[in-house]
């Protein structure tokens, strides 16, 4: 089963699929190695890792496509990514679909914010007229070459116009042909249950460090019928904290030995990056090449 079919199967199966967020290829590999069946790669973590800046619309489609391609190449599990606002109008959204398909993503979402897009948990958001978002959805569906590529349409109308407006937009998104629709900001369990009743298709909840203290019980989400939950910035925050602690220890103690538990053991690191398999592959190709030369010399 390819990664796009796999993502659809995960969202359709009973139970809650946990999807931690990767900020680069290494963090995605670690997530996969820990046994998670899918990875999220969001714009908040991408901009934080690539630019060390807040997610307020500084990047572009090519930057994202290259970033996601490296993450997808590092793992065998589905990668679900952030498509910003589609990076412009309908033609930009079409180009994004082709770029993300080539990158290997299993699915993506775009939001109905005005440009520049900003993290859904940051203030200052505005949404475009719903007709503009519906036109982008149609354009993306037409541009999609692989019908298994999952297209999710997200609205940020909840924070601006309220939950009713967000649900109405999601209903229109699904009528336009989106595979999944999400009202960003519908975070309480009662709001999520209402979304599940009134918006067709699977629902993916979000638990983000950017939301502050809005942490929900996973068992409660699962019991409500939520298909998946993403943790888009968990690896980014874990890495930033770990590096900060390690550098503080190095500065304080002026000794690499003092870092000890702060560092991954060298054998574990080599296993994670696949050094043994890479060396074995090199040796196999060298042996095959030498055998070919020997065969030609013997003829």
PyMOL commands that set and color helices and strands:
alter all, ss='L'
color gray80, all
select helices_A, chain A and resi 3-12+25-33+43-51+61-74+90-103+130-143+158-161+163-176+189-198+209-211+218-224+234-253+257-262+266-273+275-298
alter helices_A, ss='H'
color red, helices_A
select strands_A, chain A and resi 17-20+38-41+78-82+107-111+150-155+180-183+204-206+228-231
alter strands_A, ss='S'
color yellow, strands_A
deselect
rebuild
show_as cartoon
